[in-house]
């Protein structure tokens, strides 16, 4: 992996982590508000899980494989 590719992956990772945190805050706000839309909460939770999977894939790409 070139330095340019690694930098691009790290930038993407930072954006995804921020979006994940934002979704977490939005879900928390919706859960505590009265009359919240349960379908909307479920959609946000699903999006959060998808983001978590993408984050893990990128972290795996950035972590070198060390065979001992």
CHARMM internal coordinates of N, CA and C (Angstrom, degrees):
IC EDIT
DIST 1 N 1 CA 1.4549
DIST 1 CA 1 C 1.5322
ANGL 1 N 1 CA 1 C 107.69
DIST 1 C 2 N 1.3116
ANGL 1 CA 1 C 2 N 115.89
DIHE 1 N 1 CA 1 C 2 N 131.31
DIST 2 N 2 CA 1.4563
ANGL 1 C 2 N 2 CA 120.18
DIHE 1 CA 1 C 2 N 2 CA 179.34
DIST 2 CA 2 C 1.5280
ANGL 2 N 2 CA 2 C 110.30
DIHE 1 C 2 N 2 CA 2 C -78.56
DIST 2 C 3 N 1.3272
ANGL 2 CA 2 C 3 N 114.98
DIHE 2 N 2 CA 2 C 3 N 164.20
DIST 3 N 3 CA 1.4660
ANGL 2 C 3 N 3 CA 119.71
DIHE 2 CA 2 C 3 N 3 CA 178.45
DIST 3 CA 3 C 1.5233
ANGL 3 N 3 CA 3 C 111.35
DIHE 2 C 3 N 3 CA 3 C -61.52
DIST 3 C 4 N 1.3246
ANGL 3 CA 3 C 4 N 116.46
DIHE 3 N 3 CA 3 C 4 N -35.88
DIST 4 N 4 CA 1.4702
ANGL 3 C 4 N 4 CA 121.34
DIHE 3 CA 3 C 4 N 4 CA 179.64
DIST 4 CA 4 C 1.5317
ANGL 4 N 4 CA 4 C 110.45
DIHE 3 C 4 N 4 CA 4 C -65.56
DIST 4 C 5 N 1.3326
ANGL 4 CA 4 C 5 N 116.54
DIHE 4 N 4 CA 4 C 5 N -43.11
DIST 5 N 5 CA 1.4655
ANGL 4 C 5 N 5 CA 120.28
DIHE 4 CA 4 C 5 N 5 CA 178.27
DIST 5 CA 5 C 1.5289
ANGL 5 N 5 CA 5 C 110.94
DIHE 4 C 5 N 5 CA 5 C -65.18
DIST 5 C 6 N 1.3204
ANGL 5 CA 5 C 6 N 116.29
DIHE 5 N 5 CA 5 C 6 N -41.11
DIST 6 N 6 CA 1.4651
ANGL 5 C 6 N 6 CA 120.06
DIHE 5 CA 5 C 6 N 6 CA 179.15
DIST 6 CA 6 C 1.5226
ANGL 6 N 6 CA 6 C 110.99
DIHE 5 C 6 N 6 CA 6 C -64.61
DIST 6 C 7 N 1.3228
ANGL 6 CA 6 C 7 N 116.79
DIHE 6 N 6 CA 6 C 7 N -41.67
DIST 7 N 7 CA 1.4627
ANGL 6 C 7 N 7 CA 120.40
DIHE 6 CA 6 C 7 N 7 CA 178.71
DIST 7 CA 7 C 1.5319
ANGL 7 N 7 CA 7 C 110.95
DIHE 6 C 7 N 7 CA 7 C -63.08
DIST 7 C 8 N 1.3296
ANGL 7 CA 7 C 8 N 115.92
DIHE 7 N 7 CA 7 C 8 N -41.62
DIST 8 N 8 CA 1.4676
ANGL 7 C 8 N 8 CA 119.97
DIHE 7 CA 7 C 8 N 8 CA 179.02
DIST 8 CA 8 C 1.5316
ANGL 8 N 8 CA 8 C 110.95
DIHE 7 C 8 N 8 CA 8 C -64.14
DIST 8 C 9 N 1.3286
ANGL 8 CA 8 C 9 N 116.75
DIHE 8 N 8 CA 8 C 9 N -40.58
DIST 9 N 9 CA 1.4679
ANGL 8 C 9 N 9 CA 120.14
DIHE 8 CA 8 C 9 N 9 CA 178.31
DIST 9 CA 9 C 1.5276
ANGL 9 N 9 CA 9 C 110.79
DIHE 8 C 9 N 9 CA 9 C -65.37
DIST 9 C 10 N 1.3259
ANGL 9 CA 9 C 10 N 116.93
DIHE 9 N 9 CA 9 C 10 N -40.01
DIST 10 N 10 CA 1.4734
ANGL 9 C 10 N 10 CA 120.32
DIHE 9 CA 9 C 10 N 10 CA 179.62
DIST 10 CA 10 C 1.5369
ANGL 10 N 10 CA 10 C 110.98
DIHE 9 C 10 N 10 CA 10 C -65.99
DIST 10 C 11 N 1.3283
ANGL 10 CA 10 C 11 N 117.03
DIHE 10 N 10 CA 10 C 11 N -37.24
DIST 11 N 11 CA 1.4669
ANGL 10 C 11 N 11 CA 120.10
DIHE 10 CA 10 C 11 N 11 CA 176.84
DIST 11 CA 11 C 1.5298
ANGL 11 N 11 CA 11 C 110.66
DIHE 10 C 11 N 11 CA 11 C -66.35
DIST 11 C 12 N 1.3178
ANGL 11 CA 11 C 12 N 116.52
DIHE 11 N 11 CA 11 C 12 N -43.30
DIST 12 N 12 CA 1.4634
ANGL 11 C 12 N 12 CA 120.81
DIHE 11 CA 11 C 12 N 12 CA 177.71
DIST 12 CA 12 C 1.5270
ANGL 12 N 12 CA 12 C 110.01
DIHE 11 C 12 N 12 CA 12 C -62.71
DIST 12 C 13 N 1.3191
ANGL 12 CA 12 C 13 N 116.75
DIHE 12 N 12 CA 12 C 13 N -42.45
DIST 13 N 13 CA 1.4573
ANGL 12 C 13 N 13 CA 121.51
DIHE 12 CA 12 C 13 N 13 CA 178.60
DIST 13 CA 13 C 1.5261
ANGL 13 N 13 CA 13 C 110.91
DIHE 12 C 13 N 13 CA 13 C -59.66
DIST 13 C 14 N 1.3226
ANGL 13 CA 13 C 14 N 116.97
DIHE 13 N 13 CA 13 C 14 N -43.78
DIST 14 N 14 CA 1.4640
ANGL 13 C 14 N 14 CA 120.69
DIHE 13 CA 13 C 14 N 14 CA 179.55
DIST 14 CA 14 C 1.5300
ANGL 14 N 14 CA 14 C 110.72
DIHE 13 C 14 N 14 CA 14 C -62.36
DIST 14 C 15 N 1.3342
ANGL 14 CA 14 C 15 N 117.57
DIHE 14 N 14 CA 14 C 15 N -41.72
DIST 15 N 15 CA 1.4682
ANGL 14 C 15 N 15 CA 120.78
DIHE 14 CA 14 C 15 N 15 CA 178.66
DIST 15 CA 15 C 1.5250
ANGL 15 N 15 CA 15 C 111.51
DIHE 14 C 15 N 15 CA 15 C -64.97
DIST 15 C 16 N 1.3258
ANGL 15 CA 15 C 16 N 116.16
DIHE 15 N 15 CA 15 C 16 N -42.48
DIST 16 N 16 CA 1.4664
ANGL 15 C 16 N 16 CA 119.80
DIHE 15 CA 15 C 16 N 16 CA 179.73
DIST 16 CA 16 C 1.5253
ANGL 16 N 16 CA 16 C 111.57
DIHE 15 C 16 N 16 CA 16 C -66.22
DIST 16 C 17 N 1.3243
ANGL 16 CA 16 C 17 N 116.95
DIHE 16 N 16 CA 16 C 17 N -39.58
DIST 17 N 17 CA 1.4678
ANGL 16 C 17 N 17 CA 120.11
DIHE 16 CA 16 C 17 N 17 CA 177.79
DIST 17 CA 17 C 1.5263
ANGL 17 N 17 CA 17 C 110.67
DIHE 16 C 17 N 17 CA 17 C -63.22
DIST 17 C 18 N 1.3313
ANGL 17 CA 17 C 18 N 116.69
DIHE 17 N 17 CA 17 C 18 N -40.41
DIST 18 N 18 CA 1.4591
ANGL 17 C 18 N 18 CA 119.99
DIHE 17 CA 17 C 18 N 18 CA 178.48
DIST 18 CA 18 C 1.5260
ANGL 18 N 18 CA 18 C 110.98
DIHE 17 C 18 N 18 CA 18 C -65.26
DIST 18 C 19 N 1.3232
ANGL 18 CA 18 C 19 N 116.64
DIHE 18 N 18 CA 18 C 19 N -42.74
DIST 19 N 19 CA 1.4626
ANGL 18 C 19 N 19 CA 120.19
DIHE 18 CA 18 C 19 N 19 CA 178.44
DIST 19 CA 19 C 1.5319
ANGL 19 N 19 CA 19 C 110.49
DIHE 18 C 19 N 19 CA 19 C -63.37
DIST 19 C 20 N 1.3293
ANGL 19 CA 19 C 20 N 116.86
DIHE 19 N 19 CA 19 C 20 N -38.29
DIST 20 N 20 CA 1.4668
ANGL 19 C 20 N 20 CA 121.85
DIHE 19 CA 19 C 20 N 20 CA 178.19
DIST 20 CA 20 C 1.5247
ANGL 20 N 20 CA 20 C 110.25
DIHE 19 C 20 N 20 CA 20 C -62.00
DIST 20 C 21 N 1.3391
ANGL 20 CA 20 C 21 N 116.81
DIHE 20 N 20 CA 20 C 21 N -44.59
DIST 21 N 21 CA 1.4739
ANGL 20 C 21 N 21 CA 120.89
DIHE 20 CA 20 C 21 N 21 CA 177.79
DIST 21 CA 21 C 1.5207
ANGL 21 N 21 CA 21 C 111.01
DIHE 20 C 21 N 21 CA 21 C -64.16
DIST 21 C 22 N 1.3334
ANGL 21 CA 21 C 22 N 116.98
DIHE 21 N 21 CA 21 C 22 N -40.85
DIST 22 N 22 CA 1.4645
ANGL 21 C 22 N 22 CA 120.80
DIHE 21 CA 21 C 22 N 22 CA 179.09
DIST 22 CA 22 C 1.5251
ANGL 22 N 22 CA 22 C 111.17
DIHE 21 C 22 N 22 CA 22 C -63.10
DIST 22 C 23 N 1.3332
ANGL 22 CA 22 C 23 N 116.52
DIHE 22 N 22 CA 22 C 23 N -41.73
DIST 23 N 23 CA 1.4581
ANGL 22 C 23 N 23 CA 119.89
DIHE 22 CA 22 C 23 N 23 CA 177.79
DIST 23 CA 23 C 1.5236
ANGL 23 N 23 CA 23 C 110.74
DIHE 22 C 23 N 23 CA 23 C -64.12
DIST 23 C 24 N 1.3173
ANGL 23 CA 23 C 24 N 116.61
DIHE 23 N 23 CA 23 C 24 N -39.20
DIST 24 N 24 CA 1.4617
ANGL 23 C 24 N 24 CA 120.80
DIHE 23 CA 23 C 24 N 24 CA 178.63
DIST 24 CA 24 C 1.5286
ANGL 24 N 24 CA 24 C 110.20
DIHE 23 C 24 N 24 CA 24 C -60.09
DIST 24 C 25 N 1.3170
ANGL 24 CA 24 C 25 N 116.34
DIHE 24 N 24 CA 24 C 25 N -44.21
DIST 25 N 25 CA 1.4627
ANGL 24 C 25 N 25 CA 120.53
DIHE 24 CA 24 C 25 N 25 CA 178.99
DIST 25 CA 25 C 1.5293
ANGL 25 N 25 CA 25 C 111.26
DIHE 24 C 25 N 25 CA 25 C -66.34
DIST 25 C 26 N 1.3188
ANGL 25 CA 25 C 26 N 117.05
DIHE 25 N 25 CA 25 C 26 N -40.21
DIST 26 N 26 CA 1.4656
ANGL 25 C 26 N 26 CA 120.71
DIHE 25 CA 25 C 26 N 26 CA 179.88
DIST 26 CA 26 C 1.5309
ANGL 26 N 26 CA 26 C 110.96
DIHE 25 C 26 N 26 CA 26 C -65.56
DIST 26 C 27 N 1.3233
ANGL 26 CA 26 C 27 N 116.14
DIHE 26 N 26 CA 26 C 27 N -41.46
DIST 27 N 27 CA 1.4638
ANGL 26 C 27 N 27 CA 120.12
DIHE 26 CA 26 C 27 N 27 CA 178.49
DIST 27 CA 27 C 1.5240
ANGL 27 N 27 CA 27 C 109.98
DIHE 26 C 27 N 27 CA 27 C -63.63
DIST 27 C 28 N 1.3174
ANGL 27 CA 27 C 28 N 117.17
DIHE 27 N 27 CA 27 C 28 N -44.59
DIST 28 N 28 CA 1.4601
ANGL 27 C 28 N 28 CA 121.00
DIHE 27 CA 27 C 28 N 28 CA 179.87
DIST 28 CA 28 C 1.5258
ANGL 28 N 28 CA 28 C 110.76
DIHE 27 C 28 N 28 CA 28 C -61.03
DIST 28 C 29 N 1.3256
ANGL 28 CA 28 C 29 N 117.00
DIHE 28 N 28 CA 28 C 29 N -40.55
DIST 29 N 29 CA 1.4600
ANGL 28 C 29 N 29 CA 120.71
DIHE 28 CA 28 C 29 N 29 CA 179.66
DIST 29 CA 29 C 1.5262
ANGL 29 N 29 CA 29 C 111.33
DIHE 28 C 29 N 29 CA 29 C -66.69
DIST 29 C 30 N 1.3326
ANGL 29 CA 29 C 30 N 116.69
DIHE 29 N 29 CA 29 C 30 N -41.58
DIST 30 N 30 CA 1.4655
ANGL 29 C 30 N 30 CA 119.97
DIHE 29 CA 29 C 30 N 30 CA -179.73
DIST 30 CA 30 C 1.5260
ANGL 30 N 30 CA 30 C 111.81
DIHE 29 C 30 N 30 CA 30 C -68.04
DIST 30 C 31 N 1.3246
ANGL 30 CA 30 C 31 N 116.34
DIHE 30 N 30 CA 30 C 31 N -37.96
DIST 31 N 31 CA 1.4623
ANGL 30 C 31 N 31 CA 119.72
DIHE 30 CA 30 C 31 N 31 CA -178.20
DIST 31 CA 31 C 1.5267
ANGL 31 N 31 CA 31 C 110.78
DIHE 30 C 31 N 31 CA 31 C -64.60
DIST 31 C 32 N 1.3300
ANGL 31 CA 31 C 32 N 116.71
DIHE 31 N 31 CA 31 C 32 N -37.64
DIST 32 N 32 CA 1.4657
ANGL 31 C 32 N 32 CA 119.95
DIHE 31 CA 31 C 32 N 32 CA -177.16
DIST 32 CA 32 C 1.5228
ANGL 32 N 32 CA 32 C 113.43
DIHE 31 C 32 N 32 CA 32 C -82.89
DIST 32 C 33 N 1.3351
ANGL 32 CA 32 C 33 N 117.72
DIHE 32 N 32 CA 32 C 33 N -15.37
DIST 33 N 33 CA 1.4627
ANGL 32 C 33 N 33 CA 119.15
DIHE 32 CA 32 C 33 N 33 CA -178.72
DIST 33 CA 33 C 1.5286
ANGL 33 N 33 CA 33 C 110.13
DIHE 32 C 33 N 33 CA 33 C -82.34
DIST 33 C 34 N 1.3167
ANGL 33 CA 33 C 34 N 116.26
DIHE 33 N 33 CA 33 C 34 N 140.05
DIST 34 N 34 CA 1.4670
ANGL 33 C 34 N 34 CA 119.12
DIHE 33 CA 33 C 34 N 34 CA 179.05
DIST 34 CA 34 C 1.5258
ANGL 34 N 34 CA 34 C 110.82
DIHE 33 C 34 N 34 CA 34 C -70.45
DIST 34 C 35 N 1.3162
ANGL 34 CA 34 C 35 N 115.20
DIHE 34 N 34 CA 34 C 35 N 141.85
DIST 35 N 35 CA 1.4590
ANGL 34 C 35 N 35 CA 120.09
DIHE 34 CA 34 C 35 N 35 CA 178.04
DIST 35 CA 35 C 1.5140
ANGL 35 N 35 CA 35 C 113.41
DIHE 34 C 35 N 35 CA 35 C 71.64
DIST 35 C 36 N 1.3193
ANGL 35 CA 35 C 36 N 116.93
DIHE 35 N 35 CA 35 C 36 N 27.58
DIST 36 N 36 CA 1.4635
ANGL 35 C 36 N 36 CA 119.39
DIHE 35 CA 35 C 36 N 36 CA -177.91
DIST 36 CA 36 C 1.5277
ANGL 36 N 36 CA 36 C 110.79
DIHE 35 C 36 N 36 CA 36 C -71.77
DIST 36 C 37 N 1.3059
ANGL 36 CA 36 C 37 N 115.31
DIHE 36 N 36 CA 36 C 37 N 153.86
DIST 37 N 37 CA 1.4615
ANGL 36 C 37 N 37 CA 123.31
DIHE 36 CA 36 C 37 N 37 CA -177.56
DIST 37 CA 37 C 1.5303
ANGL 37 N 37 CA 37 C 109.11
DIHE 36 C 37 N 37 CA 37 C -83.14
DIST 37 C 38 N 1.3310
ANGL 37 CA 37 C 38 N 116.86
DIHE 37 N 37 CA 37 C 38 N 109.34
DIST 38 N 38 CA 1.4622
ANGL 37 C 38 N 38 CA 120.96
DIHE 37 CA 37 C 38 N 38 CA -176.97
DIST 38 CA 38 C 1.5285
ANGL 38 N 38 CA 38 C 112.32
DIHE 37 C 38 N 38 CA 38 C -65.55
DIST 38 C 39 N 1.3111
ANGL 38 CA 38 C 39 N 116.89
DIHE 38 N 38 CA 38 C 39 N -33.39
DIST 39 N 39 CA 1.4685
ANGL 38 C 39 N 39 CA 119.65
DIHE 38 CA 38 C 39 N 39 CA 178.56
DIST 39 CA 39 C 1.5233
ANGL 39 N 39 CA 39 C 109.86
DIHE 38 C 39 N 39 CA 39 C -66.64
DIST 39 C 40 N 1.3149
ANGL 39 CA 39 C 40 N 117.09
DIHE 39 N 39 CA 39 C 40 N -41.68
DIST 40 N 40 CA 1.4659
ANGL 39 C 40 N 40 CA 120.78
DIHE 39 CA 39 C 40 N 40 CA 177.99
DIST 40 CA 40 C 1.5275
ANGL 40 N 40 CA 40 C 110.47
DIHE 39 C 40 N 40 CA 40 C -62.53
DIST 40 C 41 N 1.3178
ANGL 40 CA 40 C 41 N 117.09
DIHE 40 N 40 CA 40 C 41 N -41.10
DIST 41 N 41 CA 1.4682
ANGL 40 C 41 N 41 CA 120.95
DIHE 40 CA 40 C 41 N 41 CA 178.61
DIST 41 CA 41 C 1.5246
ANGL 41 N 41 CA 41 C 109.94
DIHE 40 C 41 N 41 CA 41 C -62.18
DIST 41 C 42 N 1.3170
ANGL 41 CA 41 C 42 N 117.49
DIHE 41 N 41 CA 41 C 42 N -43.57
DIST 42 N 42 CA 1.4647
ANGL 41 C 42 N 42 CA 120.90
DIHE 41 CA 41 C 42 N 42 CA 179.10
DIST 42 CA 42 C 1.5308
ANGL 42 N 42 CA 42 C 111.39
DIHE 41 C 42 N 42 CA 42 C -63.48
DIST 42 C 43 N 1.3186
ANGL 42 CA 42 C 43 N 117.10
DIHE 42 N 42 CA 42 C 43 N -39.57
DIST 43 N 43 CA 1.4715
ANGL 42 C 43 N 43 CA 120.57
DIHE 42 CA 42 C 43 N 43 CA 177.68
DIST 43 CA 43 C 1.5248
ANGL 43 N 43 CA 43 C 110.93
DIHE 42 C 43 N 43 CA 43 C -62.95
DIST 43 C 44 N 1.3243
ANGL 43 CA 43 C 44 N 115.85
DIHE 43 N 43 CA 43 C 44 N -42.85
DIST 44 N 44 CA 1.4666
ANGL 43 C 44 N 44 CA 119.47
DIHE 43 CA 43 C 44 N 44 CA 178.81
DIST 44 CA 44 C 1.5292
ANGL 44 N 44 CA 44 C 111.33
DIHE 43 C 44 N 44 CA 44 C -65.04
DIST 44 C 45 N 1.3215
ANGL 44 CA 44 C 45 N 116.59
DIHE 44 N 44 CA 44 C 45 N -39.62
DIST 45 N 45 CA 1.4615
ANGL 44 C 45 N 45 CA 120.13
DIHE 44 CA 44 C 45 N 45 CA 178.45
DIST 45 CA 45 C 1.5308
ANGL 45 N 45 CA 45 C 110.99
DIHE 44 C 45 N 45 CA 45 C -65.07
DIST 45 C 46 N 1.3170
ANGL 45 CA 45 C 46 N 116.75
DIHE 45 N 45 CA 45 C 46 N -38.72
DIST 46 N 46 CA 1.4650
ANGL 45 C 46 N 46 CA 120.66
DIHE 45 CA 45 C 46 N 46 CA 177.72
DIST 46 CA 46 C 1.5286
ANGL 46 N 46 CA 46 C 110.23
DIHE 45 C 46 N 46 CA 46 C -64.81
DIST 46 C 47 N 1.3228
ANGL 46 CA 46 C 47 N 116.45
DIHE 46 N 46 CA 46 C 47 N -43.70
DIST 47 N 47 CA 1.4689
ANGL 46 C 47 N 47 CA 120.78
DIHE 46 CA 46 C 47 N 47 CA 177.95
DIST 47 CA 47 C 1.5353
ANGL 47 N 47 CA 47 C 110.45
DIHE 46 C 47 N 47 CA 47 C -61.54
DIST 47 C 48 N 1.3305
ANGL 47 CA 47 C 48 N 115.55
DIHE 47 N 47 CA 47 C 48 N -38.61
DIST 48 N 48 CA 1.4653
ANGL 47 C 48 N 48 CA 120.39
DIHE 47 CA 47 C 48 N 48 CA 179.34
DIST 48 CA 48 C 1.5348
ANGL 48 N 48 CA 48 C 110.59
DIHE 47 C 48 N 48 CA 48 C -64.21
DIST 48 C 49 N 1.3220
ANGL 48 CA 48 C 49 N 117.48
DIHE 48 N 48 CA 48 C 49 N -40.37
DIST 49 N 49 CA 1.4682
ANGL 48 C 49 N 49 CA 120.75
DIHE 48 CA 48 C 49 N 49 CA 177.77
DIST 49 CA 49 C 1.5258
ANGL 49 N 49 CA 49 C 111.61
DIHE 48 C 49 N 49 CA 49 C -65.64
DIST 49 C 50 N 1.3259
ANGL 49 CA 49 C 50 N 116.31
DIHE 49 N 49 CA 49 C 50 N -39.71
DIST 50 N 50 CA 1.4677
ANGL 49 C 50 N 50 CA 120.13
DIHE 49 CA 49 C 50 N 50 CA 177.58
DIST 50 CA 50 C 1.5261
ANGL 50 N 50 CA 50 C 109.80
DIHE 49 C 50 N 50 CA 50 C -62.54
DIST 50 C 51 N 1.3291
ANGL 50 CA 50 C 51 N 116.34
DIHE 50 N 50 CA 50 C 51 N -43.06
DIST 51 N 51 CA 1.4591
ANGL 50 C 51 N 51 CA 120.27
DIHE 50 CA 50 C 51 N 51 CA 178.06
DIST 51 CA 51 C 1.5226
ANGL 51 N 51 CA 51 C 111.08
DIHE 50 C 51 N 51 CA 51 C -62.05
DIST 51 C 52 N 1.3352
ANGL 51 CA 51 C 52 N 116.30
DIHE 51 N 51 CA 51 C 52 N -41.73
DIST 52 N 52 CA 1.4648
ANGL 51 C 52 N 52 CA 119.54
DIHE 51 CA 51 C 52 N 52 CA -179.88
DIST 52 CA 52 C 1.5262
ANGL 52 N 52 CA 52 C 110.61
DIHE 51 C 52 N 52 CA 52 C -60.15
DIST 52 C 53 N 1.3235
ANGL 52 CA 52 C 53 N 117.13
DIHE 52 N 52 CA 52 C 53 N -40.53
DIST 53 N 53 CA 1.4618
ANGL 52 C 53 N 53 CA 120.63
DIHE 52 CA 52 C 53 N 53 CA 178.34
DIST 53 CA 53 C 1.5288
ANGL 53 N 53 CA 53 C 111.31
DIHE 52 C 53 N 53 CA 53 C -64.49
DIST 53 C 54 N 1.3320
ANGL 53 CA 53 C 54 N 116.77
DIHE 53 N 53 CA 53 C 54 N -42.78
DIST 54 N 54 CA 1.4677
ANGL 53 C 54 N 54 CA 120.42
DIHE 53 CA 53 C 54 N 54 CA 178.08
DIST 54 CA 54 C 1.5256
ANGL 54 N 54 CA 54 C 110.65
DIHE 53 C 54 N 54 CA 54 C -62.88
DIST 54 C 55 N 1.3310
ANGL 54 CA 54 C 55 N 116.25
DIHE 54 N 54 CA 54 C 55 N -41.59
DIST 55 N 55 CA 1.4666
ANGL 54 C 55 N 55 CA 121.38
DIHE 54 CA 54 C 55 N 55 CA 179.75
DIST 55 CA 55 C 1.5239
ANGL 55 N 55 CA 55 C 109.78
DIHE 54 C 55 N 55 CA 55 C -61.17
DIST 55 C 56 N 1.3115
ANGL 55 CA 55 C 56 N 116.78
DIHE 55 N 55 CA 55 C 56 N -45.31
DIST 56 N 56 CA 1.4747
ANGL 55 C 56 N 56 CA 120.29
DIHE 55 CA 55 C 56 N 56 CA 179.88
DIST 56 CA 56 C 1.5136
ANGL 56 N 56 CA 56 C 112.01
DIHE 55 C 56 N 56 CA 56 C -63.32
DIST 56 C 57 N 1.3434
ANGL 56 CA 56 C 57 N 117.47
DIHE 56 N 56 CA 56 C 57 N -39.99
DIST 57 N 57 CA 1.4725
ANGL 56 C 57 N 57 CA 120.05
DIHE 56 CA 56 C 57 N 57 CA 178.46
DIST 57 CA 57 C 1.5211
ANGL 57 N 57 CA 57 C 110.70
DIHE 56 C 57 N 57 CA 57 C -62.77
DIST 57 C 58 N 1.3175
ANGL 57 CA 57 C 58 N 117.10
DIHE 57 N 57 CA 57 C 58 N -42.74
DIST 58 N 58 CA 1.4674
ANGL 57 C 58 N 58 CA 120.50
DIHE 57 CA 57 C 58 N 58 CA -179.51
DIST 58 CA 58 C 1.5272
ANGL 58 N 58 CA 58 C 110.09
DIHE 57 C 58 N 58 CA 58 C -67.48
DIST 58 C 59 N 1.3312
ANGL 58 CA 58 C 59 N 117.24
DIHE 58 N 58 CA 58 C 59 N -42.33
DIST 59 N 59 CA 1.4658
ANGL 58 C 59 N 59 CA 120.15
DIHE 58 CA 58 C 59 N 59 CA 177.79
DIST 59 CA 59 C 1.5248
ANGL 59 N 59 CA 59 C 110.84
DIHE 58 C 59 N 59 CA 59 C -60.94
DIST 59 C 60 N 1.3271
ANGL 59 CA 59 C 60 N 117.26
DIHE 59 N 59 CA 59 C 60 N -37.87
DIST 60 N 60 CA 1.4670
ANGL 59 C 60 N 60 CA 120.61
DIHE 59 CA 59 C 60 N 60 CA 176.73
DIST 60 CA 60 C 1.5232
ANGL 60 N 60 CA 60 C 111.52
DIHE 59 C 60 N 60 CA 60 C -64.20
DIST 60 C 61 N 1.3251
ANGL 60 CA 60 C 61 N 116.66
DIHE 60 N 60 CA 60 C 61 N -37.66
DIST 61 N 61 CA 1.4714
ANGL 60 C 61 N 61 CA 120.31
DIHE 60 CA 60 C 61 N 61 CA 178.59
DIST 61 CA 61 C 1.5273
ANGL 61 N 61 CA 61 C 110.83
DIHE 60 C 61 N 61 CA 61 C -66.91
DIST 61 C 62 N 1.3302
ANGL 61 CA 61 C 62 N 115.95
DIHE 61 N 61 CA 61 C 62 N -35.25
DIST 62 N 62 CA 1.4731
ANGL 61 C 62 N 62 CA 120.19
DIHE 61 CA 61 C 62 N 62 CA -176.84
DIST 62 CA 62 C 1.5212
ANGL 62 N 62 CA 62 C 112.69
DIHE 61 C 62 N 62 CA 62 C -80.83
DIST 62 C 63 N 1.3371
ANGL 62 CA 62 C 63 N 116.82
DIHE 62 N 62 CA 62 C 63 N -21.07
DIST 63 N 63 CA 1.4601
ANGL 62 C 63 N 63 CA 120.57
DIHE 62 CA 62 C 63 N 63 CA -179.48
DIST 63 CA 63 C 1.5185
ANGL 63 N 63 CA 63 C 108.88
DIHE 62 C 63 N 63 CA 63 C -88.77
DIST 63 C 64 N 1.3223
ANGL 63 CA 63 C 64 N 117.23
DIHE 63 N 63 CA 63 C 64 N 122.20
DIST 64 N 64 CA 1.4566
ANGL 63 C 64 N 64 CA 119.41
DIHE 63 CA 63 C 64 N 64 CA -179.05
DIST 64 CA 64 C 1.5250
ANGL 64 N 64 CA 64 C 111.13
DIHE 63 C 64 N 64 CA 64 C -68.95
DIST 64 C 65 N 1.3205
ANGL 64 CA 64 C 65 N 115.41
DIHE 64 N 64 CA 64 C 65 N 145.04
DIST 65 N 65 CA 1.4645
ANGL 64 C 65 N 65 CA 120.32
DIHE 64 CA 64 C 65 N 65 CA 175.73
DIST 65 CA 65 C 1.5268
ANGL 65 N 65 CA 65 C 108.70
DIHE 64 C 65 N 65 CA 65 C -79.40
DIST 65 C 66 N 1.3152
ANGL 65 CA 65 C 66 N 115.46
DIHE 65 N 65 CA 65 C 66 N 119.99
DIST 66 N 66 CA 1.4590
ANGL 65 C 66 N 66 CA 120.15
DIHE 65 CA 65 C 66 N 66 CA 178.69
DIST 66 CA 66 C 1.5196
ANGL 66 N 66 CA 66 C 107.53
DIHE 65 C 66 N 66 CA 66 C -114.54
DIST 66 C 67 N 1.2969
ANGL 66 CA 66 C 67 N 114.30
DIHE 66 N 66 CA 66 C 67 N 116.34
DIST 67 N 67 CA 1.4643
ANGL 66 C 67 N 67 CA 119.94
DIHE 66 CA 66 C 67 N 67 CA 179.31
DIST 67 CA 67 C 1.5239
ANGL 67 N 67 CA 67 C 107.46
DIHE 66 C 67 N 67 CA 67 C -101.19
DIST 67 C 68 N 1.3190
ANGL 67 CA 67 C 68 N 115.47
DIHE 67 N 67 CA 67 C 68 N 116.70
DIST 68 N 68 CA 1.4613
ANGL 67 C 68 N 68 CA 119.84
DIHE 67 CA 67 C 68 N 68 CA -177.69
DIST 68 CA 68 C 1.5082
ANGL 68 N 68 CA 68 C 110.72
DIHE 67 C 68 N 68 CA 68 C -92.14
END
COOR INIT
IC SEED 1 N 1 CA 1 C
IC BUILD
